[in-house]
Amino acid sequence: MQARSNSGDGKPPRKYYSARKKFCVFCKEKVTLIDYKNHKSLENFISETGRIFPARVSGTCAYHQKQLSKAIKRARQMALIKFTEDKKRLT
């Protein structure tokens, strides 16, 4: 007999999913300081609407997430990164 989820959608309970563990990209590359001037790499951690991805989504550790958010905010102030994307007009 199989275990069934309580939601009734036919999927197995959450504990049976084999989710891949996220890892910190900066720890893997042994980065000690995240530089705000490297805006190309910072754009990978920003959504289309301009929000910074949280650590649970991006997979960064707490140490590098703090550095990442500070670097993105500094790059925005220096006008290296836009605060938000321009909205496209339909007309």
N, C-alpha and C positions, 0 to 999 in steps of 0.2 A: 504494500500500500504506500502511495506517495504522499508526502506532506504537501498540503495545499496552503496557498496564501489566504489571508483573511480578507483581501480586497475583492476577491471573486473574479479576477481577471484571468485566471488560469495559469499565471506565472508562479514559479516556485518561490518560497520565501527568500528574503534578502540574503540569508546566510549561505545559500547555495550558489550565489553568483561568484564567479572567479574574477574579481576586479584586479587589474594590474596595479601594483603599488607605484605611486608617484614618487619622483625623486627630484631633488633640487639640482637644477642645471648648473647653478653657480658653484655648488659644492663639488660637483662632478668635474668641472673645469678648473677647480681650485682658485676661484676668483676671490681676492681679499677685499677689493673695493669696487663697487659698481659706479662707473663714471657717467655723469649726466650728459657729457658731450658725445657719447656713443648712442645717438638717438635712433639709429637703425635697429639695434638690438632691443631698445626699450619699447619700441612700437609693437613688439610681439606680446607684450604684457598689458596692452591697452585694447579695450573693446572698440567696436565701430562707433559707439556713442561717446567714447572718450573716457570711460570709467576704467580704473585700474582693477585688473583681475585679482581676486582674493587668493590667499595662499592655498586654500583647499582646491581651487580650480587650476592655478598655475603650477602647483607642486613645489613651490619654493619653501625653504625652511624659514623660521621666524626671523633669524638673523639677517638673511638676505632679503626677505620681504620688506623689512624696515628700510634697508638701504635702497631697495628698488623703488619704493614709494617716494622716498625723498629725492632720488635722482629724477624720477618722472616729473615731480612737482617743480624741481629746479629747471629742468629742460623746458617745461611749459612757460616759466617766467622768463627764460632767455629766448623764447619764441623759436625753439628748435622743434617743438611738438605742438600741434594745435590742441586747444582745450576740448573742442568738439568738432565733429565733421560738419561740413556745410550741407544744409538740407537741399535736396534737388527739387526744383520747381517743375510742375507738370505742364506749365504753359509755355 
